[in-house]
Amino acid sequence: MQTILVSPGDIGARLRDMRRQQGLSQAELGRRVGLDQKKVSLLENGNPNSRVDSLFRLLSALGAGLVVQPKMESPPTGKEIW
């Protein structure tokens, strides 16, 4: 299932949900990809200054990927898609 995420906070919330579904703590997930717990927390909390490579490492460890597609004319949430 694809989910439309429109902000760093949305991405972070989805990462958190996936991590919890897999029964992992932030520290455990971080160890799997070579990040400390604080960096995992920053990503999950939507820190816009997080490194993109860290995001991809977490996605990979959670068995997820990223799809980039053109904007829709009317976002389903009413939020501006950046």
N, CA, C and O atoms as a Maestro MAE file, in Angstrom:
{
 s_m_m2io_version
 :::
 2.0.0
}

f_m_ct {
 s_m_title
 :::
 protein
 m_atom[328] {
  # First column is atom index #
  i_m_mmod_type
  r_m_x_coord
  r_m_y_coord
  r_m_z_coord
  i_m_residue_number
  s_m_chain_name
  s_m_pdb_residue_name
  s_m_pdb_atom_name
  i_m_atomic_number
  :::
  1 25 0.833 -1.176 0.000 1 A "MET " " N  " 7
  2 3 0.000 0.000 0.000 1 A "MET " " CA " 6
  3 2 0.881 1.243 0.000 1 A "MET " " C  " 6
  4 15 1.837 1.332 0.770 1 A "MET " " O  " 8
  5 25 0.558 2.202 -0.864 2 A "GLN " " N  " 7
  6 3 1.289 3.448 -0.900 2 A "GLN " " CA " 6
  7 2 0.564 4.484 -0.052 2 A "GLN " " C  " 6
  8 15 -0.665 4.556 -0.053 2 A "GLN " " O  " 8
  9 25 1.343 5.284 0.672 3 A "THR " " N  " 7
  10 3 0.809 6.358 1.486 3 A "THR " " CA " 6
  11 2 1.416 7.656 0.990 3 A "THR " " C  " 6
  12 15 2.621 7.722 0.745 3 A "THR " " O  " 8
  13 25 0.598 8.691 0.838 4 A "ILE " " N  " 7
  14 3 1.116 9.985 0.423 4 A "ILE " " CA " 6
  15 2 1.566 10.738 1.665 4 A "ILE " " C  " 6
  16 15 0.781 10.989 2.579 4 A "ILE " " O  " 8
  17 25 2.834 11.089 1.677 5 A "LEU " " N  " 7
  18 3 3.431 11.828 2.783 5 A "LEU " " CA " 6
  19 2 3.834 13.194 2.257 5 A "LEU " " C  " 6
  20 15 4.503 13.294 1.228 5 A "LEU " " O  " 8
  21 25 3.434 14.237 2.951 6 A "VAL " " N  " 7
  22 3 3.645 15.581 2.413 6 A "VAL " " CA " 6
  23 2 4.559 16.461 3.249 6 A "VAL " " C  " 6
  24 15 4.734 17.638 2.930 6 A "VAL " " O  " 8
  25 25 5.143 15.924 4.303 7 A "SER " " N  " 7
  26 3 6.016 16.735 5.140 7 A "SER " " CA " 6
  27 2 7.016 15.842 5.866 7 A "SER " " C  " 6
  28 15 6.816 14.630 5.949 7 A "SER " " O  " 8
  29 25 8.088 16.428 6.391 8 A "PRO " " N  " 7
  30 3 9.019 15.631 7.201 8 A "PRO " " CA " 6
  31 2 8.327 14.968 8.386 8 A "PRO " " C  " 6
  32 15 8.674 13.850 8.769 8 A "PRO " " O  " 8
  33 25 7.348 15.658 8.963 9 A "GLY " " N  " 7
  34 3 6.609 15.075 10.085 9 A "GLY " " CA " 6
  35 2 5.817 13.846 9.675 9 A "GLY " " C  " 6
  36 15 5.736 12.875 10.427 9 A "GLY " " O  " 8
  37 25 5.230 13.886 8.476 10 A "ASP " " N  " 7
  38 3 4.497 12.721 7.967 10 A "ASP " " CA " 6
  39 2 5.433 11.539 7.750 10 A "ASP " " C  " 6
  40 15 5.102 10.404 8.094 10 A "ASP " " O  " 8
  41 25 6.594 11.807 7.184 11 A "ILE " " N  " 7
  42 3 7.580 10.744 6.953 11 A "ILE " " CA " 6
  43 2 8.018 10.157 8.284 11 A "ILE " " C  " 6
  44 15 8.093 8.938 8.440 11 A "ILE " " O  " 8
  45 25 8.309 11.032 9.247 12 A "GLY " " N  " 7
  46 3 8.738 10.565 10.565 12 A "GLY " " CA " 6
  47 2 7.689 9.714 11.254 12 A "GLY " " C  " 6
  48 15 8.008 8.683 11.847 12 A "GLY " " O  " 8
  49 25 6.438 10.143 11.176 13 A "ALA " " N  " 7
  50 3 5.354 9.388 11.810 13 A "ALA " " CA " 6
  51 2 5.218 8.009 11.170 13 A "ALA " " C  " 6
  52 15 4.977 7.019 11.862 13 A "ALA " " O  " 8
  53 25 5.371 7.946 9.857 14 A "ARG " " N  " 7
  54 3 5.278 6.645 9.168 14 A "ARG " " CA " 6
  55 2 6.438 5.744 9.545 14 A "ARG " " C  " 6
  56 15 6.256 4.544 9.750 14 A "ARG " " O  " 8
  57 25 7.647 6.324 9.640 15 A "LEU " " N  " 7
  58 3 8.805 5.538 10.090 15 A "LEU " " CA " 6
  59 2 8.560 4.974 11.487 15 A "LEU " " C  " 6
  60 15 8.831 3.802 11.748 15 A "LEU " " O  " 8
  61 25 8.048 5.817 12.381 16 A "ARG " " N  " 7
  62 3 7.768 5.387 13.759 16 A "ARG " " CA " 6
  63 2 6.763 4.235 13.759 16 A "ARG " " C  " 6
  64 15 6.959 3.231 14.445 16 A "ARG " " O  " 8
  65 25 5.678 4.388 12.980 17 A "ASP " " N  " 7
  66 3 4.668 3.323 12.917 17 A "ASP " " CA " 6
  67 2 5.276 2.010 12.430 17 A "ASP " " C  " 6
  68 15 5.011 0.950 12.998 17 A "ASP " " O  " 8
  69 25 6.081 2.082 11.391 18 A "MET " " N  " 7
  70 3 6.689 0.869 10.841 18 A "MET " " CA " 6
  71 2 7.645 0.229 11.849 18 A "MET " " C  " 6
  72 15 7.669 -0.992 12.004 18 A "MET " " O  " 8
  73 25 8.425 1.059 12.528 19 A "ARG " " N  " 7
  74 3 9.371 0.538 13.526 19 A "ARG " " CA " 6
  75 2 8.625 -0.168 14.640 19 A "ARG " " C  " 6
  76 15 9.005 -1.263 15.053 19 A "ARG " " O  " 8
  77 25 7.560 0.458 15.127 20 A "ARG " " N  " 7
  78 3 6.781 -0.139 16.214 20 A "ARG " " CA " 6
  79 2 6.096 -1.426 15.771 20 A "ARG " " C  " 6
  80 15 6.022 -2.385 16.539 20 A "ARG " " O  " 8
  81 25 5.590 -1.455 14.529 21 A "GLN " " N  " 7
  82 3 4.954 -2.670 14.010 21 A "GLN " " CA " 6
  83 2 5.928 -3.842 13.983 21 A "GLN " " C  " 6
  84 15 5.530 -4.999 14.119 21 A "GLN " " O  " 8
  85 25 7.204 -3.528 13.806 22 A "GLN " " N  " 7
  86 3 8.228 -4.575 13.758 22 A "GLN " " CA " 6
  87 2 8.820 -4.865 15.141 22 A "GLN " " C  " 6
  88 15 9.727 -5.686 15.276 22 A "GLN " " O  " 8
  89 25 8.296 -4.181 16.168 23 A "GLY " " N  " 7
  90 3 8.726 -4.439 17.534 23 A "GLY " " CA " 6
  91 2 10.136 -3.979 17.846 23 A "GLY " " C  " 6
  92 15 10.811 -4.568 18.690 23 A "GLY " " O  " 8
  93 25 10.583 -2.938 17.175 24 A "LEU " " N  " 7
  94 3 11.941 -2.438 17.374 24 A "LEU " " CA " 6
  95 2 11.942 -1.151 18.189 24 A "LEU " " C  " 6
  96 15 11.044 -0.321 18.055 24 A "LEU " " O  " 8
  97 25 12.943 -0.995 19.024 25 A "SER " " N  " 7
  98 3 13.154 0.288 19.691 25 A "SER " " CA " 6
  99 2 13.949 1.186 18.747 25 A "SER " " C  " 6
  100 15 14.518 0.709 17.764 25 A "SER " " O  " 8
  101 25 13.988 2.468 19.040 26 A "GLN " " N  " 7
  102 3 14.804 3.382 18.235 26 A "GLN " " CA " 6
  103 2 16.269 2.964 18.279 26 A "GLN " " C  " 6
  104 15 16.963 3.015 17.264 26 A "GLN " " O  " 8
  105 25 16.737 2.553 19.445 27 A "ALA " " N  " 7
  106 3 18.140 2.140 19.587 27 A "ALA " " CA " 6
  107 2 18.436 0.894 18.750 27 A "ALA " " C  " 6
  108 15 19.480 0.814 18.102 27 A "ALA " " O  " 8
  109 25 17.511 -0.085 18.762 28 A "GLU " " N  " 7
  110 3 17.714 -1.305 17.975 28 A "GLU " " CA " 6
  111 2 17.757 -1.003 16.479 28 A "GLU " " C  " 6
  112 15 18.623 -1.504 15.762 28 A "GLU " " O  " 8
  113 25 16.821 -0.186 16.017 29 A "LEU " " N  " 7
  114 3 16.806 0.174 14.605 29 A "LEU " " CA " 6
  115 2 18.072 0.937 14.234 29 A "LEU " " C  " 6
  116 15 18.674 0.688 13.189 29 A "LEU " " O  " 8
  117 25 18.465 1.854 15.085 30 A "GLY " " N  " 7
  118 3 19.685 2.611 14.834 30 A "GLY " " CA " 6
  119 2 20.915 1.720 14.727 30 A "GLY " " C  " 6
  120 15 21.756 1.919 13.851 30 A "GLY " " O  " 8
  121 25 21.018 0.743 15.613 31 A "ARG " " N  " 7
  122 3 22.155 -0.183 15.560 31 A "ARG " " CA " 6
  123 2 22.199 -0.938 14.241 31 A "ARG " " C  " 6
  124 15 23.278 -1.196 13.708 31 A "ARG " " O  " 8
  125 25 21.049 -1.289 13.716 32 A "ARG " " N  " 7
  126 3 20.999 -2.027 12.447 32 A "ARG " " CA " 6
  127 2 21.596 -1.234 11.284 32 A "ARG " " C  " 6
  128 15 22.134 -1.811 10.339 32 A "ARG " " O  " 8
  129 25 21.498 0.080 11.363 33 A "VAL " " N  " 7
  130 3 21.938 0.906 10.232 33 A "VAL " " CA " 6
  131 2 23.097 1.838 10.580 33 A "VAL " " C  " 6
  132 15 23.488 2.666 9.757 33 A "VAL " " O  " 8
  133 25 23.644 1.717 11.771 34 A "GLY " " N  " 7
  134 3 24.798 2.532 12.148 34 A "GLY " " CA " 6
  135 2 24.460 3.952 12.561 34 A "GLY " " C  " 6
  136 15 25.269 4.861 12.375 34 A "GLY " " O  " 8
  137 25 23.274 4.153 13.119 35 A "LEU " " N  " 7
  138 3 22.880 5.466 13.626 35 A "LEU " " CA " 6
  139 2 22.626 5.361 15.119 35 A "LEU " " C  " 6
  140 15 22.247 4.302 15.619 35 A "LEU " " O  " 8
  141 25 22.837 6.464 15.833 36 A "ASP " " N  " 7
  142 3 22.499 6.421 17.253 36 A "ASP " " CA " 6
  143 2 21.006 6.691 17.439 36 A "ASP " " C  " 6
  144 15 20.337 7.166 16.521 36 A "ASP " " O  " 8
  145 25 20.493 6.390 18.618 37 A "GLN " " N  " 7
  146 3 19.072 6.515 18.917 37 A "GLN " " CA " 6
  147 2 18.595 7.944 18.699 37 A "GLN " " C  " 6
  148 15 17.477 8.153 18.226 37 A "GLN " " O  " 8
  149 25 19.419 8.928 19.034 38 A "LYS " " N  " 7
  150 3 19.018 10.328 18.886 38 A "LYS " " CA " 6
  151 2 18.728 10.679 17.424 38 A "LYS " " C  " 6
  152 15 17.777 11.409 17.148 38 A "LYS " " O  " 8
  153 25 19.522 10.175 16.496 39 A "LYS " " N  " 7
  154 3 19.290 10.464 15.077 39 A "LYS " " CA " 6
  155 2 18.005 9.805 14.587 39 A "LYS " " C  " 6
  156 15 17.278 10.388 13.783 39 A "LYS " " O  " 8
  157 25 17.722 8.605 15.061 40 A "VAL " " N  " 7
  158 3 16.467 7.949 14.711 40 A "VAL " " CA " 6
  159 2 15.304 8.784 15.243 40 A "VAL " " C  " 6
  160 15 14.313 8.992 14.544 40 A "VAL " " O  " 8
  161 25 15.428 9.258 16.474 41 A "SER " " N  " 7
  162 3 14.389 10.094 17.067 41 A "SER " " CA " 6
  163 2 14.177 11.376 16.269 41 A "SER " " C  " 6
  164 15 13.038 11.780 16.037 41 A "SER " " O  " 8
  165 25 15.261 12.017 15.851 42 A "LEU " " N  " 7
  166 3 15.140 13.244 15.066 42 A "LEU " " CA " 6
  167 2 14.382 12.994 13.762 42 A "LEU " " C  " 6
  168 15 13.523 13.790 13.383 42 A "LEU " " O  " 8
  169 25 14.691 11.906 13.084 43 A "LEU " " N  " 7
  170 3 13.979 11.560 11.844 43 A "LEU " " CA " 6
  171 2 12.500 11.289 12.126 43 A "LEU " " C  " 6
  172 15 11.630 11.763 11.395 43 A "LEU " " O  " 8
  173 25 12.218 10.535 13.175 44 A "GLU " " N  " 7
  174 3 10.831 10.219 13.507 44 A "GLU " " CA " 6
  175 2 10.038 11.452 13.909 44 A "GLU " " C  " 6
  176 15 8.815 11.476 13.765 44 A "GLU " " O  " 8
  177 25 10.713 12.466 14.408 45 A "ASN " " N  " 7
  178 3 10.037 13.693 14.820 45 A "ASN " " CA " 6
  179 2 10.008 14.740 13.714 45 A "ASN " " C  " 6
  180 15 9.628 15.886 13.953 45 A "ASN " " O  " 8
  181 25 10.407 14.354 12.509 46 A "GLY " " N  " 7
  182 3 10.288 15.233 11.358 46 A "GLY " " CA " 6
  183 2 11.311 16.344 11.267 46 A "GLY " " C  " 6
  184 15 11.049 17.381 10.657 46 A "GLY " " O  " 8
  185 25 12.479 16.139 11.870 47 A "ASN " " N  " 7
  186 3 13.524 17.156 11.791 47 A "ASN " " CA " 6
  187 2 13.913 17.374 10.331 47 A "ASN " " C  " 6
  188 15 14.438 16.461 9.694 47 A "ASN " " O  " 8
  189 25 13.663 18.574 9.786 48 A "PRO " " N  " 7
  190 3 13.951 18.805 8.369 48 A "PRO " " CA " 6
  191 2 15.448 18.864 8.058 48 A "PRO " " C  " 6
  192 15 15.828 18.877 6.887 48 A "PRO " " O  " 8
  193 25 16.290 18.899 9.067 49 A "ASN " " N  " 7
  194 3 17.729 18.964 8.845 49 A "ASN " " CA " 6
  195 2 18.395 17.592 8.871 49 A "ASN " " C  " 6
  196 15 19.622 17.491 8.840 49 A "ASN " " O  " 8
  197 25 17.589 16.543 8.927 50 A "SER " " N  " 7
  198 3 18.144 15.194 8.925 50 A "SER " " CA " 6
  199 2 18.715 14.878 7.548 50 A "SER " " C  " 6
  200 15 18.263 15.408 6.533 50 A "SER " " O  " 8
  201 25 19.709 14.010 7.536 51 A "ARG " " N  " 7
  202 3 20.366 13.643 6.281 51 A "ARG " " CA " 6
  203 2 19.507 12.655 5.494 51 A "ARG " " C  " 6
  204 15 18.909 11.735 6.052 51 A "ARG " " O  " 8
  205 25 19.469 12.870 4.211 52 A "VAL " " N  " 7
  206 3 18.687 12.007 3.329 52 A "VAL " " CA " 6
  207 2 19.228 10.579 3.348 52 A "VAL " " C  " 6
  208 15 18.448 9.628 3.300 52 A "VAL " " O  " 8
  209 25 20.542 10.414 3.418 53 A "ASP " " N  " 7
  210 3 21.092 9.057 3.437 53 A "ASP " " CA " 6
  211 2 20.654 8.311 4.693 53 A "ASP " " C  " 6
  212 15 20.469 7.094 4.653 53 A "ASP " " O  " 8
  213 25 20.487 9.020 5.806 54 A "SER " " N  " 7
  214 3 19.991 8.378 7.028 54 A "SER " " CA " 6
  215 2 18.558 7.893 6.826 54 A "SER " " C  " 6
  216 15 18.203 6.797 7.260 54 A "SER " " O  " 8
  217 25 17.744 8.699 6.173 55 A "LEU " " N  " 7
  218 3 16.374 8.310 5.873 55 A "LEU " " CA " 6
  219 2 16.350 7.037 5.036 55 A "LEU " " C  " 6
  220 15 15.597 6.111 5.336 55 A "LEU " " O  " 8
  221 25 17.167 6.987 3.993 56 A "PHE " " N  " 7
  222 3 17.187 5.805 3.131 56 A "PHE " " CA " 6
  223 2 17.697 4.577 3.874 56 A "PHE " " C  " 6
  224 15 17.227 3.469 3.613 56 A "PHE " " O  " 8
  225 25 18.629 4.742 4.777 57 A "ARG " " N  " 7
  226 3 19.118 3.602 5.560 57 A "ARG " " CA " 6
  227 2 18.004 3.042 6.440 57 A "ARG " " C  " 6
  228 15 17.835 1.827 6.540 57 A "ARG " " O  " 8
  229 25 17.236 3.947 7.085 58 A "LEU " " N  " 7
  230 3 16.129 3.481 7.921 58 A "LEU " " CA " 6
  231 2 15.047 2.810 7.076 58 A "LEU " " C  " 6
  232 15 14.535 1.754 7.445 58 A "LEU " " O  " 8
  233 25 14.705 3.413 5.958 59 A "LEU " " N  " 7
  234 3 13.706 2.803 5.077 59 A "LEU " " CA " 6
  235 2 14.117 1.395 4.669 59 A "LEU " " C  " 6
  236 15 13.305 0.470 4.696 59 A "LEU " " O  " 8
  237 25 15.366 1.242 4.296 60 A "SER " " N  " 7
  238 3 15.869 -0.060 3.880 60 A "SER " " CA " 6
  239 2 15.772 -1.074 5.019 60 A "SER " " C  " 6
  240 15 15.339 -2.207 4.811 60 A "SER " " O  " 8
  241 25 16.174 -0.669 6.209 61 A "ALA " " N  " 7
  242 3 16.146 -1.576 7.359 61 A "ALA " " CA " 6
  243 2 14.718 -1.990 7.717 61 A "ALA " " C  " 6
  244 15 14.503 -3.072 8.264 61 A "ALA " " O  " 8
  245 25 13.746 -1.131 7.408 62 A "LEU " " N  " 7
  246 3 12.348 -1.433 7.709 62 A "LEU " " CA " 6
  247 2 11.638 -2.131 6.544 62 A "LEU " " C  " 6
  248 15 10.445 -2.424 6.622 62 A "LEU " " O  " 8
  249 25 12.376 -2.394 5.472 63 A "GLY " " N  " 7
  250 3 11.791 -3.062 4.321 63 A "GLY " " CA " 6
  251 2 10.871 -2.152 3.522 63 A "GLY " " C  " 6
  252 15 9.903 -2.615 2.920 63 A "GLY " " O  " 8
  253 25 11.172 -0.853 3.516 64 A "ALA " " N  " 7
  254 3 10.336 0.118 2.813 64 A "ALA " " CA " 6
  255 2 11.160 0.845 1.764 64 A "ALA " " C  " 6
  256 15 12.387 0.744 1.745 64 A "ALA " " O  " 8
  257 25 10.491 1.565 0.906 65 A "GLY " " N  " 7
  258 3 11.156 2.349 -0.120 65 A "GLY " " CA " 6
  259 2 10.478 3.698 -0.262 65 A "GLY " " C  " 6
  260 15 9.547 4.025 0.474 65 A "GLY " " O  " 8
  261 25 10.951 4.460 -1.202 66 A "LEU " " N  " 7
  262 3 10.433 5.796 -1.445 66 A "LEU " " CA " 6
  263 2 10.041 5.902 -2.910 66 A "LEU " " C  " 6
  264 15 10.821 5.549 -3.794 66 A "LEU " " O  " 8
  265 25 8.848 6.384 -3.162 67 A "VAL " " N  " 7
  266 3 8.372 6.599 -4.524 67 A "VAL " " CA " 6
  267 2 8.176 8.098 -4.703 67 A "VAL " " C  " 6
  268 15 7.512 8.744 -3.893 67 A "VAL " " O  " 8
  269 25 8.754 8.648 -5.764 68 A "VAL " " N  " 7
  270 3 8.578 10.061 -6.070 68 A "VAL " " CA " 6
  271 2 7.708 10.150 -7.315 68 A "VAL " " C  " 6
  272 15 7.989 9.516 -8.331 68 A "VAL " " O  " 8
  273 25 6.660 10.937 -7.221 69 A "GLN " " N  " 7
  274 3 5.754 11.076 -8.347 69 A "GLN " " CA " 6
  275 2 5.311 12.524 -8.459 69 A "GLN " " C  " 6
  276 15 5.470 13.290 -7.509 69 A "GLN " " O  " 8
  277 25 4.756 12.917 -9.607 70 A "PRO " " N  " 7
  278 3 4.291 14.290 -9.772 70 A "PRO " " CA " 6
  279 2 3.200 14.634 -8.762 70 A "PRO " " C  " 6
  280 15 2.459 13.764 -8.306 70 A "PRO " " O  " 8
  281 25 3.116 15.918 -8.424 71 A "LYS " " N  " 7
  282 3 2.071 16.390 -7.528 71 A "LYS " " CA " 6
  283 2 0.700 16.170 -8.135 71 A "LYS " " C  " 6
  284 15 0.523 16.202 -9.353 71 A "LYS " " O  " 8
  285 25 -0.264 15.946 -7.260 72 A "MET " " N  " 7
  286 3 -1.648 15.905 -7.698 72 A "MET " " CA " 6
  287 2 -2.163 17.339 -7.715 72 A "MET " " C  " 6
  288 15 -1.641 18.198 -7.004 72 A "MET " " O  " 8
  289 25 -3.183 17.599 -8.521 73 A "GLU " " N  " 7
  290 3 -3.722 18.950 -8.580 73 A "GLU " " CA " 6
  291 2 -4.355 19.372 -7.261 73 A "GLU " " C  " 6
  292 15 -4.193 20.519 -6.845 73 A "GLU " " O  " 8
  293 25 -5.064 18.481 -6.604 74 A "SER " " N  " 7
  294 3 -5.709 18.786 -5.327 74 A "SER " " CA " 6
  295 2 -5.274 17.755 -4.299 74 A "SER " " C  " 6
  296 15 -5.734 16.614 -4.338 74 A "SER " " O  " 8
  297 25 -4.385 18.141 -3.369 75 A "PRO " " N  " 7
  298 3 -3.964 17.180 -2.350 75 A "PRO " " CA " 6
  299 2 -5.166 16.647 -1.579 75 A "PRO " " C  " 6
  300 15 -6.060 17.416 -1.224 75 A "PRO " " O  " 8
  301 25 -5.202 15.345 -1.317 76 A "PRO " " N  " 7
  302 3 -6.341 14.756 -0.634 76 A "PRO " " CA " 6
  303 2 -6.506 15.257 0.793 76 A "PRO " " C  " 6
  304 15 -7.609 15.198 1.336 76 A "PRO " " O  " 8
  305 25 -5.438 15.748 1.415 77 A "THR " " N  " 7
  306 3 -5.503 16.191 2.805 77 A "THR " " CA " 6
  307 2 -5.775 17.676 2.924 77 A "THR " " C  " 6
  308 15 -6.015 18.172 4.025 77 A "THR " " O  " 8
  309 25 -5.742 18.389 1.822 78 A "GLY " " N  " 7
  310 3 -5.899 19.830 1.878 78 A "GLY " " CA " 6
  311 2 -4.618 20.543 2.237 78 A "GLY " " C  " 6
  312 15 -4.592 21.772 2.294 78 A "GLY " " O  " 8
  313 25 -3.543 19.792 2.485 79 A "LYS " " N  " 7
  314 3 -2.239 20.384 2.795 79 A "LYS " " CA " 6
  315 2 -1.498 20.682 1.505 79 A "LYS " " C  " 6
  316 15 -1.692 20.010 0.492 79 A "LYS " " O  " 8
  317 25 -0.667 21.672 1.553 80 A "GLU " " N  " 7
  318 3 0.188 21.944 0.397 80 A "GLU " " CA " 6
  319 2 1.244 20.849 0.329 80 A "GLU " " C  " 6
  320 15 1.876 20.538 1.339 80 A "GLU " " O  " 8
  321 25 1.438 20.276 -0.819 81 A "ILE " " N  " 7
  322 3 2.501 19.281 -1.017 81 A "ILE " " CA " 6
  323 2 3.735 20.021 -1.463 81 A "ILE " " C  " 6
  324 15 3.688 20.769 -2.439 81 A "ILE " " O  " 8
  325 25 4.828 19.831 -0.777 82 A "TRP " " N  " 7
  326 3 6.039 20.508 -1.177 82 A "TRP " " CA " 6
  327 2 6.822 19.599 -1.970 82 A "TRP " " C  " 6
  328 15 7.908 19.957 -2.428 82 A "TRP " " O  " 8
  :::
 }
 m_bond[327] {
  # First column is bond index #
  i_m_from
  i_m_to
  i_m_order
  :::
  1 1 2 1
  2 2 3 1
  3 3 4 2
  4 3 5 1
  5 5 6 1
  6 6 7 1
  7 7 8 2
  8 7 9 1
  9 9 10 1
  10 10 11 1
  11 11 12 2
  12 11 13 1
  13 13 14 1
  14 14 15 1
  15 15 16 2
  16 15 17 1
  17 17 18 1
  18 18 19 1
  19 19 20 2
  20 19 21 1
  21 21 22 1
  22 22 23 1
  23 23 24 2
  24 23 25 1
  25 25 26 1
  26 26 27 1
  27 27 28 2
  28 27 29 1
  29 29 30 1
  30 30 31 1
  31 31 32 2
  32 31 33 1
  33 33 34 1
  34 34 35 1
  35 35 36 2
  36 35 37 1
  37 37 38 1
  38 38 39 1
  39 39 40 2
  40 39 41 1
  41 41 42 1
  42 42 43 1
  43 43 44 2
  44 43 45 1
  45 45 46 1
  46 46 47 1
  47 47 48 2
  48 47 49 1
  49 49 50 1
  50 50 51 1
  51 51 52 2
  52 51 53 1
  53 53 54 1
  54 54 55 1
  55 55 56 2
  56 55 57 1
  57 57 58 1
  58 58 59 1
  59 59 60 2
  60 59 61 1
  61 61 62 1
  62 62 63 1
  63 63 64 2
  64 63 65 1
  65 65 66 1
  66 66 67 1
  67 67 68 2
  68 67 69 1
  69 69 70 1
  70 70 71 1
  71 71 72 2
  72 71 73 1
  73 73 74 1
  74 74 75 1
  75 75 76 2
  76 75 77 1
  77 77 78 1
  78 78 79 1
  79 79 80 2
  80 79 81 1
  81 81 82 1
  82 82 83 1
  83 83 84 2
  84 83 85 1
  85 85 86 1
  86 86 87 1
  87 87 88 2
  88 87 89 1
  89 89 90 1
  90 90 91 1
  91 91 92 2
  92 91 93 1
  93 93 94 1
  94 94 95 1
  95 95 96 2
  96 95 97 1
  97 97 98 1
  98 98 99 1
  99 99 100 2
  100 99 101 1
  101 101 102 1
  102 102 103 1
  103 103 104 2
  104 103 105 1
  105 105 106 1
  106 106 107 1
  107 107 108 2
  108 107 109 1
  109 109 110 1
  110 110 111 1
  111 111 112 2
  112 111 113 1
  113 113 114 1
  114 114 115 1
  115 115 116 2
  116 115 117 1
  117 117 118 1
  118 118 119 1
  119 119 120 2
  120 119 121 1
  121 121 122 1
  122 122 123 1
  123 123 124 2
  124 123 125 1
  125 125 126 1
  126 126 127 1
  127 127 128 2
  128 127 129 1
  129 129 130 1
  130 130 131 1
  131 131 132 2
  132 131 133 1
  133 133 134 1
  134 134 135 1
  135 135 136 2
  136 135 137 1
  137 137 138 1
  138 138 139 1
  139 139 140 2
  140 139 141 1
  141 141 142 1
  142 142 143 1
  143 143 144 2
  144 143 145 1
  145 145 146 1
  146 146 147 1
  147 147 148 2
  148 147 149 1
  149 149 150 1
  150 150 151 1
  151 151 152 2
  152 151 153 1
  153 153 154 1
  154 154 155 1
  155 155 156 2
  156 155 157 1
  157 157 158 1
  158 158 159 1
  159 159 160 2
  160 159 161 1
  161 161 162 1
  162 162 163 1
  163 163 164 2
  164 163 165 1
  165 165 166 1
  166 166 167 1
  167 167 168 2
  168 167 169 1
  169 169 170 1
  170 170 171 1
  171 171 172 2
  172 171 173 1
  173 173 174 1
  174 174 175 1
  175 175 176 2
  176 175 177 1
  177 177 178 1
  178 178 179 1
  179 179 180 2
  180 179 181 1
  181 181 182 1
  182 182 183 1
  183 183 184 2
  184 183 185 1
  185 185 186 1
  186 186 187 1
  187 187 188 2
  188 187 189 1
  189 189 190 1
  190 190 191 1
  191 191 192 2
  192 191 193 1
  193 193 194 1
  194 194 195 1
  195 195 196 2
  196 195 197 1
  197 197 198 1
  198 198 199 1
  199 199 200 2
  200 199 201 1
  201 201 202 1
  202 202 203 1
  203 203 204 2
  204 203 205 1
  205 205 206 1
  206 206 207 1
  207 207 208 2
  208 207 209 1
  209 209 210 1
  210 210 211 1
  211 211 212 2
  212 211 213 1
  213 213 214 1
  214 214 215 1
  215 215 216 2
  216 215 217 1
  217 217 218 1
  218 218 219 1
  219 219 220 2
  220 219 221 1
  221 221 222 1
  222 222 223 1
  223 223 224 2
  224 223 225 1
  225 225 226 1
  226 226 227 1
  227 227 228 2
  228 227 229 1
  229 229 230 1
  230 230 231 1
  231 231 232 2
  232 231 233 1
  233 233 234 1
  234 234 235 1
  235 235 236 2
  236 235 237 1
  237 237 238 1
  238 238 239 1
  239 239 240 2
  240 239 241 1
  241 241 242 1
  242 242 243 1
  243 243 244 2
  244 243 245 1
  245 245 246 1
  246 246 247 1
  247 247 248 2
  248 247 249 1
  249 249 250 1
  250 250 251 1
  251 251 252 2
  252 251 253 1
  253 253 254 1
  254 254 255 1
  255 255 256 2
  256 255 257 1
  257 257 258 1
  258 258 259 1
  259 259 260 2
  260 259 261 1
  261 261 262 1
  262 262 263 1
  263 263 264 2
  264 263 265 1
  265 265 266 1
  266 266 267 1
  267 267 268 2
  268 267 269 1
  269 269 270 1
  270 270 271 1
  271 271 272 2
  272 271 273 1
  273 273 274 1
  274 274 275 1
  275 275 276 2
  276 275 277 1
  277 277 278 1
  278 278 279 1
  279 279 280 2
  280 279 281 1
  281 281 282 1
  282 282 283 1
  283 283 284 2
  284 283 285 1
  285 285 286 1
  286 286 287 1
  287 287 288 2
  288 287 289 1
  289 289 290 1
  290 290 291 1
  291 291 292 2
  292 291 293 1
  293 293 294 1
  294 294 295 1
  295 295 296 2
  296 295 297 1
  297 297 298 1
  298 298 299 1
  299 299 300 2
  300 299 301 1
  301 301 302 1
  302 302 303 1
  303 303 304 2
  304 303 305 1
  305 305 306 1
  306 306 307 1
  307 307 308 2
  308 307 309 1
  309 309 310 1
  310 310 311 1
  311 311 312 2
  312 311 313 1
  313 313 314 1
  314 314 315 1
  315 315 316 2
  316 315 317 1
  317 317 318 1
  318 318 319 1
  319 319 320 2
  320 319 321 1
  321 321 322 1
  322 322 323 1
  323 323 324 2
  324 323 325 1
  325 325 326 1
  326 326 327 1
  327 327 328 2
  :::
 }
}
